[in-house]
Amino acid sequence: MKALAYAAVNLVLLAACTTEAPSSGSDGGSPQQDAAVCVPSECPPTGTTCVTPQCTTTGCATANAAAGTLCTDSGGTVCNATGECVECLTPPDCPASTTVCVINTCTGSACGTMMAARGTACTESGGVVCDGNGACTAMHCTDNVRDADETDVDCGGGCGATCMHTAPQQLCNVAADCLSGVCGGAAPLHCQPPTCTDNVRNGTETDVDCGGTCGATCKDTGPQQRCQVGGDCLSGVCGAGQLCQPPTCSDSAENGAETDIDCGGAMCVSLGLTCAPTKGCLVDVDCTGAALCASGTHTAAATCDVGDVCVAGVQTACTQACDAQRGCVECNTTADCAPASCANHLEFVEAATCTAAQTCSPGAPTNCAASGMVCDAVAGCVECTENADCFDLDAGFGSCMNNQCL
């Protein structure tokens, strides 16, 4: 409507414009070409920057300013090329947003806004990510969305070593993204479960790859490794500062070169700490007094050394057999007892057996003569063992072969 009003005024003013008569040339020739009959300042104002007055050969006229020409009338900021001063043609024409979390829009020449998507990176107000409602916030590690610099949902990146290594394993870029401190596997990388060989202190370990479920593997020397209990340490001793302690001969643990708790081995023996009977040993010098080391351990009773010799402070030769716990005994195995035999050539006696009490139980006798047979110490009751066993009253002596008469 404003543009139509301006046009009507211009028509009236055009009629009022003075028109100069054509001048003749000094040589009396034809009239010169018509020129503009007014100047823009003589034309009436249009009332808007977006419509400008102009002079033509017929008088005053108007023209629309180019799109994007700055203007201030009617509450607008920019001309739209049709003579109107409007709020915007494109979003940058609108007042700048104070945060990337609010995005300018221009719809129907009017400014508006829309919220940036949740997770959009931002830096305003100490935040790192847009919350989807126009605010830049640092609380992105608990929004159940993988955003900002997170490597997986609410973990890794700025959220720290929070990505899980248990199923399902979460994505990571570096070890510092993972609870386990290990990021690896085939691409894409995932957090890896703790192991006792990954060069990282993780899982239940008390130090790098030792202690906890890795067992008594923490070092007690240079440098001492951390521990919670003695069972974390090679020395079996977790001491001051929760560090594994080097072995001593007074730490109530069998460690170092000791052959038993705080005794035996070069260091303890040099301190006069030898092992009493029933304690472990490797050589005689580990043992207290006249006791000797046999079979790697002492016992309260006599023990055995090479050649079935009993040891109980002094060596005693056993007449039959030697047992490490009982000393001299009748037998250790059936081989120590009497083998099968024959009595009077007519009775077979089975081999004696070694009982649990390590005594020999005599073998049962069998009367071969009762069944017309004779005794063979190996085969038992047989038909013959020699030719004389094959005598026949009618035929005389026969021959015996393979315990049978021919």
ABEGO torsion letter per residue (X at the ends): XAAAAAAAAAAAAAAABBBBBBBBBAAGBBBBBBBBABBAAABBBAGBAABBBBBBAAEBBBBBBBBGBBBABGGBABBAGAGBBBABABAAABBBBABAABBBBBBGGBBBBBBBBBGBBBABGGBABBAGAGBBBABAAAAGBBBEABABBGBEEAAEBABBABOBBBBBABAAABAAGBBBEBOBBBBBBBBAAAGBBBEABABBGBEEAAEBABBABOBBBBBABAAABAAGBBBBGGBBBBBBAAAGBBBEABABBGBEEAAAAAAGBBBBBGBBBABAAABBEABBBBGGBBBABBBBBBGGBBBBGBBBBBAABBBAAAEBBABABAAABBBBBBBGGABBBBBBBBBAAGBBBBBBBBBAAAAGBBBBAAAEBBABABAAAABBAAAEBBBBBGGBBX
